[in-house]
Amino acid sequence: MRVLILVGVGLTCAIATLRAQRSDQIELGVYGTFTRFDRTYQLPNRVGGGLRFGYFLSDRVSIEAEGSYLGPSSVAGRASYFMHTGSASLVLNFPTGSHSFYVLGGGSRFDLGTTAPYNFAENGVHGGAGLRYRLGDRLGLRLDGRAFYRPPKSPLTGLWTGHVIGSAGLSYITGVPRRGGYLPQSTARNNQWYWGAQGGLMIYKTNIQTA
């Protein structure tokens, strides 16, 4: 828990420092996932897919929401159940040339379905890291890995819960053009202020002067 508190404080400080560097761009993504559930759940690993929506508060800080669908599964021949997840994250980006490394943290919800004994949902926190790899001026490949942690005891096992999720997919970033990088640069702005000097020559006459 102390680690989570320190991470939260660090990300909050980063927002305060970078708030003046707004980029106001939107990231839209589609991805596939591989989920490894807590071993005590005795659930098979699942492949699924999802959608992502992100908003850049600055060139380095963004927020995003995700939703993924893991599809039906079965355990020991019982009826299938449907699993899906949702999450909201704060992302701290570190551009490296035309690519970007990032770390993230936030809250997640795992809905395990309606078939007993998995007819419950889990709310917890997650943390992870990933890479955006530029494929074009606006299109990129995104690789992501994160872990889910449920602080309260699980209703199924009576123990704390930990799941691991990996994902890979495409991201499209809208907004002002970027200059040589997958993420927006602080120099690419509209409505900027400039300092400068002006000079010239002006000719005029008064009302009492003849033509």
MARGUMI-847506 format. One record per residue (C-alpha): chain; residue in one letter; x negated, y negated, z; residue number from 1. Coordinates in Angstrom, 3 decimals. Example, Ala and Ser with C-alpha at 12.3 -4.5 7.8 and 13.67 -1.06 7.14 Angstrom:
@unit = A	code = a	xx = -12.300	yy = 4.500	zz = 7.800	pos = 1
@unit = A	code = s	xx = -13.670	yy = 1.060	zz = 7.140	pos = 2
//
This chain:
@unit = A	code = m	xx = 0.000	yy = 0.000	zz = 0.000	pos = 1
@unit = A	code = r	xx = -2.891	yy = -2.390	zz = 0.736	pos = 2
@unit = A	code = v	xx = -4.168	yy = -1.823	zz = -2.803	pos = 3
@unit = A	code = l	xx = -0.764	yy = -2.727	zz = -4.264	pos = 4
@unit = A	code = i	xx = -0.621	yy = -5.910	zz = -2.173	pos = 5
@unit = A	code = l	xx = -4.105	yy = -6.955	zz = -3.303	pos = 6
@unit = A	code = v	xx = -3.224	yy = -6.310	zz = -6.955	pos = 7
@unit = A	code = g	xx = -0.057	yy = -8.381	zz = -6.610	pos = 8
@unit = A	code = v	xx = -1.934	yy = -11.284	zz = -5.006	pos = 9
@unit = A	code = g	xx = -4.588	yy = -11.163	zz = -7.714	pos = 10
@unit = A	code = l	xx = -2.061	yy = -11.245	zz = -10.542	pos = 11
@unit = A	code = t	xx = -0.197	yy = -14.106	zz = -8.884	pos = 12
@unit = A	code = c	xx = -3.411	yy = -16.142	zz = -8.674	pos = 13
@unit = A	code = a	xx = -4.089	yy = -15.423	zz = -12.327	pos = 14
@unit = A	code = i	xx = -0.693	yy = -16.860	zz = -13.270	pos = 15
@unit = A	code = a	xx = -1.349	yy = -20.042	zz = -11.315	pos = 16
@unit = A	code = t	xx = -4.721	yy = -20.482	zz = -13.010	pos = 17
@unit = A	code = l	xx = -3.574	yy = -19.798	zz = -16.576	pos = 18
@unit = A	code = r	xx = -0.183	yy = -21.450	zz = -16.535	pos = 19
@unit = A	code = a	xx = -1.433	yy = -24.418	zz = -18.572	pos = 20
@unit = A	code = q	xx = -2.386	yy = -22.135	zz = -21.487	pos = 21
@unit = A	code = r	xx = 1.111	yy = -21.258	zz = -22.689	pos = 22
@unit = A	code = s	xx = 1.355	yy = -19.434	zz = -25.982	pos = 23
@unit = A	code = d	xx = 5.095	yy = -18.601	zz = -26.014	pos = 24
@unit = A	code = q	xx = 4.814	yy = -15.576	zz = -28.298	pos = 25
@unit = A	code = i	xx = 6.962	yy = -12.447	zz = -28.286	pos = 26
@unit = A	code = e	xx = 5.758	yy = -8.851	zz = -28.610	pos = 27
@unit = A	code = l	xx = 8.078	yy = -6.165	zz = -29.998	pos = 28
@unit = A	code = g	xx = 6.992	yy = -2.545	zz = -29.837	pos = 29
@unit = A	code = v	xx = 8.021	yy = 1.034	zz = -30.526	pos = 30
@unit = A	code = y	xx = 6.065	yy = 3.941	zz = -29.060	pos = 31
@unit = A	code = g	xx = 5.951	yy = 7.614	zz = -28.241	pos = 32
@unit = A	code = t	xx = 5.308	yy = 8.918	zz = -24.708	pos = 33
@unit = A	code = f	xx = 3.895	yy = 11.956	zz = -22.944	pos = 34
@unit = A	code = t	xx = 5.012	yy = 12.355	zz = -19.324	pos = 35
@unit = A	code = r	xx = 3.430	yy = 14.652	zz = -16.757	pos = 36
@unit = A	code = f	xx = 5.736	yy = 14.993	zz = -13.759	pos = 37
@unit = A	code = d	xx = 4.707	yy = 15.539	zz = -10.162	pos = 38
@unit = A	code = r	xx = 3.695	yy = 19.194	zz = -9.802	pos = 39
@unit = A	code = t	xx = 6.050	yy = 19.766	zz = -6.895	pos = 40
@unit = A	code = y	xx = 9.022	yy = 19.043	zz = -9.208	pos = 41
@unit = A	code = q	xx = 8.188	yy = 22.094	zz = -11.365	pos = 42
@unit = A	code = l	xx = 9.285	yy = 20.220	zz = -14.490	pos = 43
@unit = A	code = p	xx = 7.676	yy = 20.803	zz = -17.892	pos = 44
@unit = A	code = n	xx = 5.718	yy = 17.988	zz = -19.494	pos = 45
@unit = A	code = r	xx = 7.940	yy = 15.880	zz = -21.728	pos = 46
@unit = A	code = v	xx = 7.471	yy = 14.036	zz = -25.033	pos = 47
@unit = A	code = g	xx = 9.748	yy = 11.050	zz = -25.685	pos = 48
@unit = A	code = g	xx = 9.903	yy = 7.591	zz = -27.192	pos = 49
@unit = A	code = g	xx = 10.845	yy = 4.052	zz = -26.294	pos = 50
@unit = A	code = l	xx = 11.081	yy = 0.349	zz = -27.065	pos = 51
@unit = A	code = r	xx = 9.132	yy = -2.566	zz = -25.590	pos = 52
@unit = A	code = f	xx = 9.837	yy = -6.308	zz = -25.340	pos = 53
@unit = A	code = g	xx = 7.158	yy = -8.699	zz = -24.101	pos = 54
@unit = A	code = y	xx = 6.714	yy = -12.451	zz = -23.697	pos = 55
@unit = A	code = f	xx = 3.328	yy = -14.209	zz = -23.407	pos = 56
@unit = A	code = l	xx = 3.311	yy = -16.827	zz = -20.659	pos = 57
@unit = A	code = s	xx = -0.235	yy = -17.746	zz = -21.720	pos = 58
@unit = A	code = d	xx = -3.034	yy = -16.323	zz = -23.839	pos = 59
@unit = A	code = r	xx = -3.880	yy = -13.970	zz = -20.962	pos = 60
@unit = A	code = v	xx = -0.679	yy = -13.400	zz = -18.980	pos = 61
@unit = A	code = s	xx = 2.533	yy = -11.791	zz = -20.248	pos = 62
@unit = A	code = i	xx = 5.642	yy = -10.091	zz = -18.910	pos = 63
@unit = A	code = e	xx = 7.390	yy = -7.165	zz = -20.539	pos = 64
@unit = A	code = a	xx = 10.285	yy = -4.731	zz = -20.209	pos = 65
@unit = A	code = e	xx = 10.425	yy = -1.170	zz = -21.530	pos = 66
@unit = A	code = g	xx = 12.948	yy = 1.589	zz = -21.892	pos = 67
@unit = A	code = s	xx = 12.198	yy = 5.167	zz = -22.940	pos = 68
@unit = A	code = y	xx = 14.155	yy = 8.352	zz = -23.564	pos = 69
@unit = A	code = l	xx = 12.718	yy = 11.750	zz = -22.707	pos = 70
@unit = A	code = g	xx = 15.542	yy = 13.889	zz = -24.076	pos = 71
@unit = A	code = p	xx = 17.136	yy = 17.076	zz = -22.740	pos = 72
@unit = A	code = s	xx = 15.216	yy = 19.778	zz = -20.912	pos = 73
@unit = A	code = s	xx = 15.920	yy = 22.841	zz = -18.822	pos = 74
@unit = A	code = v	xx = 14.477	yy = 24.640	zz = -15.846	pos = 75
@unit = A	code = a	xx = 14.745	yy = 28.389	zz = -15.316	pos = 76
@unit = A	code = g	xx = 17.490	yy = 28.710	zz = -17.913	pos = 77
@unit = A	code = r	xx = 19.844	yy = 26.182	zz = -16.315	pos = 78
@unit = A	code = a	xx = 21.858	yy = 23.685	zz = -18.328	pos = 79
@unit = A	code = s	xx = 19.964	yy = 20.827	zz = -19.911	pos = 80
@unit = A	code = y	xx = 19.763	yy = 17.351	zz = -18.430	pos = 81
@unit = A	code = f	xx = 18.829	yy = 14.007	zz = -19.929	pos = 82
@unit = A	code = m	xx = 15.944	yy = 11.956	zz = -18.619	pos = 83
@unit = A	code = h	xx = 15.227	yy = 8.291	zz = -19.271	pos = 84
@unit = A	code = t	xx = 13.079	yy = 5.596	zz = -17.727	pos = 85
@unit = A	code = g	xx = 12.937	yy = 1.819	zz = -17.500	pos = 86
@unit = A	code = s	xx = 10.242	yy = -0.555	zz = -16.283	pos = 87
@unit = A	code = a	xx = 9.299	yy = -4.220	zz = -15.910	pos = 88
@unit = A	code = s	xx = 5.627	yy = -5.245	zz = -15.829	pos = 89
@unit = A	code = l	xx = 3.294	yy = -8.162	zz = -15.370	pos = 90
@unit = A	code = v	xx = 0.371	yy = -7.857	zz = -17.809	pos = 91
@unit = A	code = l	xx = -3.075	yy = -9.462	zz = -17.565	pos = 92
@unit = A	code = n	xx = -4.812	yy = -9.507	zz = -20.968	pos = 93
@unit = A	code = f	xx = -8.557	yy = -9.629	zz = -21.694	pos = 94
@unit = A	code = p	xx = -9.198	yy = -10.417	zz = -25.400	pos = 95
@unit = A	code = t	xx = -12.393	yy = -8.891	zz = -26.841	pos = 96
@unit = A	code = g	xx = -12.827	yy = -10.268	zz = -30.345	pos = 97
@unit = A	code = s	xx = -9.906	yy = -9.142	zz = -32.486	pos = 98
@unit = A	code = h	xx = -8.705	yy = -6.618	zz = -29.879	pos = 99
@unit = A	code = s	xx = -7.453	yy = -6.851	zz = -26.318	pos = 100
@unit = A	code = f	xx = -7.823	yy = -4.795	zz = -23.143	pos = 101
@unit = A	code = y	xx = -5.141	yy = -5.210	zz = -20.473	pos = 102
@unit = A	code = v	xx = -4.073	yy = -4.094	zz = -17.007	pos = 103
@unit = A	code = l	xx = -0.503	yy = -4.100	zz = -15.769	pos = 104
@unit = A	code = g	xx = 1.686	yy = -3.451	zz = -12.757	pos = 105
@unit = A	code = g	xx = 5.378	yy = -3.590	zz = -11.901	pos = 106
@unit = A	code = g	xx = 8.491	yy = -1.625	zz = -11.035	pos = 107
@unit = A	code = s	xx = 9.935	yy = 1.497	zz = -12.682	pos = 108
@unit = A	code = r	xx = 13.024	yy = 3.670	zz = -12.522	pos = 109
@unit = A	code = f	xx = 13.148	yy = 7.367	zz = -13.440	pos = 110
@unit = A	code = d	xx = 16.614	yy = 8.811	zz = -14.014	pos = 111
@unit = A	code = l	xx = 16.250	yy = 12.583	zz = -13.949	pos = 112
@unit = A	code = g	xx = 19.811	yy = 13.375	zz = -15.037	pos = 113
@unit = A	code = t	xx = 22.931	yy = 15.040	zz = -13.676	pos = 114
@unit = A	code = t	xx = 21.945	yy = 18.699	zz = -13.301	pos = 115
@unit = A	code = a	xx = 21.206	yy = 19.838	zz = -9.740	pos = 116
@unit = A	code = p	xx = 18.754	yy = 19.719	zz = -8.091	pos = 117
@unit = A	code = y	xx = 17.520	yy = 16.871	zz = -10.336	pos = 118
@unit = A	code = n	xx = 20.696	yy = 14.803	zz = -10.201	pos = 119
@unit = A	code = f	xx = 19.072	yy = 11.674	zz = -8.765	pos = 120
@unit = A	code = a	xx = 17.041	yy = 8.644	zz = -9.827	pos = 121
@unit = A	code = e	xx = 13.733	yy = 7.380	zz = -8.472	pos = 122
@unit = A	code = n	xx = 12.748	yy = 3.756	zz = -7.986	pos = 123
@unit = A	code = g	xx = 9.070	yy = 2.983	zz = -7.510	pos = 124
@unit = A	code = v	xx = 6.048	yy = 1.014	zz = -8.640	pos = 125
@unit = A	code = h	xx = 3.569	yy = 1.637	zz = -11.426	pos = 126
@unit = A	code = g	xx = 0.136	yy = 0.487	zz = -12.508	pos = 127
@unit = A	code = g	xx = -2.057	yy = 1.143	zz = -15.495	pos = 128
@unit = A	code = a	xx = -4.259	yy = -0.108	zz = -18.314	pos = 129
@unit = A	code = g	xx = -4.340	yy = -0.071	zz = -22.077	pos = 130
@unit = A	code = l	xx = -5.725	yy = -1.360	zz = -25.356	pos = 131
@unit = A	code = r	xx = -4.251	yy = -3.361	zz = -28.229	pos = 132
@unit = A	code = y	xx = -6.089	yy = -2.598	zz = -31.466	pos = 133
@unit = A	code = r	xx = -5.551	yy = -5.024	zz = -34.302	pos = 134
@unit = A	code = l	xx = -4.219	yy = -3.591	zz = -37.583	pos = 135
@unit = A	code = g	xx = -3.268	yy = -6.933	zz = -39.165	pos = 136
@unit = A	code = d	xx = -2.572	yy = -10.566	zz = -38.351	pos = 137
@unit = A	code = r	xx = 0.579	yy = -9.631	zz = -36.428	pos = 138
@unit = A	code = l	xx = 0.599	yy = -5.832	zz = -36.269	pos = 139
@unit = A	code = g	xx = -1.384	yy = -3.740	zz = -33.819	pos = 140
@unit = A	code = l	xx = -1.787	yy = -0.263	zz = -32.343	pos = 141
@unit = A	code = r	xx = -1.206	yy = -0.080	zz = -28.603	pos = 142
@unit = A	code = l	xx = -2.516	yy = 2.693	zz = -26.339	pos = 143
@unit = A	code = d	xx = -1.269	yy = 2.764	zz = -22.750	pos = 144
@unit = A	code = g	xx = -1.750	yy = 4.893	zz = -19.640	pos = 145
@unit = A	code = r	xx = -0.060	yy = 4.413	zz = -16.272	pos = 146
@unit = A	code = a	xx = 0.930	yy = 6.154	zz = -13.060	pos = 147
@unit = A	code = f	xx = 4.267	yy = 5.992	zz = -11.228	pos = 148
@unit = A	code = y	xx = 4.423	yy = 6.069	zz = -7.438	pos = 149
@unit = A	code = r	xx = 7.492	yy = 6.369	zz = -5.235	pos = 150
@unit = A	code = p	xx = 6.657	yy = 5.146	zz = -1.702	pos = 151
@unit = A	code = p	xx = 9.691	yy = 6.740	zz = 0.062	pos = 152
@unit = A	code = k	xx = 9.886	yy = 10.496	zz = 0.317	pos = 153
@unit = A	code = s	xx = 11.486	yy = 12.294	zz = -2.605	pos = 154
@unit = A	code = p	xx = 15.020	yy = 13.685	zz = -2.009	pos = 155
@unit = A	code = l	xx = 13.891	yy = 16.845	zz = -3.815	pos = 156
@unit = A	code = t	xx = 10.612	yy = 17.662	zz = -2.061	pos = 157
@unit = A	code = g	xx = 10.512	yy = 15.405	zz = 1.002	pos = 158
@unit = A	code = l	xx = 7.091	yy = 14.187	zz = -0.164	pos = 159
@unit = A	code = w	xx = 5.844	yy = 11.109	zz = -1.997	pos = 160
@unit = A	code = t	xx = 6.164	yy = 11.296	zz = -5.793	pos = 161
@unit = A	code = g	xx = 3.605	yy = 10.612	zz = -8.528	pos = 162
@unit = A	code = h	xx = 4.135	yy = 10.873	zz = -12.295	pos = 163
@unit = A	code = v	xx = 1.643	yy = 10.078	zz = -15.085	pos = 164
@unit = A	code = i	xx = 2.716	yy = 8.566	zz = -18.430	pos = 165
@unit = A	code = g	xx = 0.705	yy = 8.043	zz = -21.588	pos = 166
@unit = A	code = s	xx = 1.993	yy = 6.236	zz = -24.667	pos = 167
@unit = A	code = a	xx = 0.904	yy = 5.194	zz = -28.149	pos = 168
@unit = A	code = g	xx = 2.758	yy = 3.020	zz = -30.615	pos = 169
@unit = A	code = l	xx = 2.951	yy = -0.084	zz = -32.786	pos = 170
@unit = A	code = s	xx = 3.378	yy = -3.684	zz = -31.647	pos = 171
@unit = A	code = y	xx = 4.442	yy = -6.719	zz = -33.654	pos = 172
@unit = A	code = i	xx = 3.762	yy = -10.205	zz = -32.277	pos = 173
@unit = A	code = t	xx = 5.851	yy = -13.154	zz = -33.470	pos = 174
@unit = A	code = g	xx = 5.067	yy = -16.857	zz = -33.237	pos = 175
@unit = A	code = v	xx = 2.269	yy = -19.188	zz = -34.395	pos = 176
@unit = A	code = p	xx = -0.523	yy = -17.600	zz = -36.491	pos = 177
@unit = A	code = r	xx = -3.564	yy = -16.296	zz = -34.689	pos = 178
@unit = A	code = r	xx = -7.130	yy = -17.088	zz = -35.768	pos = 179
@unit = A	code = g	xx = -9.075	yy = -13.865	zz = -36.103	pos = 180
@unit = A	code = g	xx = -7.553	yy = -12.156	zz = -33.065	pos = 181
@unit = A	code = y	xx = -4.671	yy = -9.846	zz = -32.262	pos = 182
@unit = A	code = l	xx = -3.637	yy = -12.124	zz = -29.393	pos = 183
@unit = A	code = p	xx = -2.834	yy = -15.844	zz = -29.837	pos = 184
@unit = A	code = q	xx = -5.607	yy = -18.356	zz = -29.328	pos = 185
@unit = A	code = s	xx = -5.198	yy = -21.470	zz = -27.206	pos = 186
@unit = A	code = t	xx = -6.240	yy = -23.679	zz = -30.165	pos = 187
@unit = A	code = a	xx = -3.270	yy = -22.578	zz = -32.283	pos = 188
@unit = A	code = r	xx = -0.670	yy = -25.004	zz = -30.932	pos = 189
@unit = A	code = n	xx = 2.054	yy = -27.291	zz = -32.177	pos = 190
@unit = A	code = n	xx = 2.853	yy = -30.694	zz = -30.623	pos = 191
@unit = A	code = q	xx = -0.662	yy = -31.441	zz = -29.390	pos = 192
@unit = A	code = w	xx = -2.065	yy = -34.774	zz = -28.150	pos = 193
@unit = A	code = y	xx = -5.217	yy = -36.230	zz = -29.712	pos = 194
@unit = A	code = w	xx = -7.583	yy = -39.100	zz = -28.796	pos = 195
@unit = A	code = g	xx = -9.096	yy = -41.210	zz = -31.600	pos = 196
@unit = A	code = a	xx = -9.937	yy = -44.621	zz = -33.067	pos = 197
@unit = A	code = q	xx = -8.571	yy = -46.513	zz = -36.055	pos = 198
@unit = A	code = g	xx = -9.907	yy = -49.356	zz = -38.239	pos = 199
@unit = A	code = g	xx = -8.868	yy = -51.218	zz = -41.376	pos = 200
@unit = A	code = l	xx = -8.288	yy = -54.560	zz = -43.182	pos = 201
@unit = A	code = m	xx = -5.128	yy = -56.705	zz = -43.002	pos = 202
@unit = A	code = i	xx = -4.223	yy = -59.851	zz = -45.088	pos = 203
@unit = A	code = y	xx = -1.390	yy = -62.210	zz = -44.062	pos = 204
@unit = A	code = k	xx = -0.192	yy = -65.869	zz = -44.460	pos = 205
@unit = A	code = t	xx = 1.888	yy = -68.266	zz = -42.325	pos = 206
@unit = A	code = n	xx = 5.222	yy = -69.872	zz = -43.256	pos = 207
@unit = A	code = i	xx = 3.614	yy = -73.315	zz = -43.923	pos = 208
@unit = A	code = q	xx = 0.995	yy = -72.018	zz = -46.359	pos = 209
@unit = A	code = t	xx = 1.581	yy = -72.577	zz = -50.073	pos = 210
@unit = A	code = a	xx = 1.732	yy = -69.713	zz = -52.444	pos = 211
//
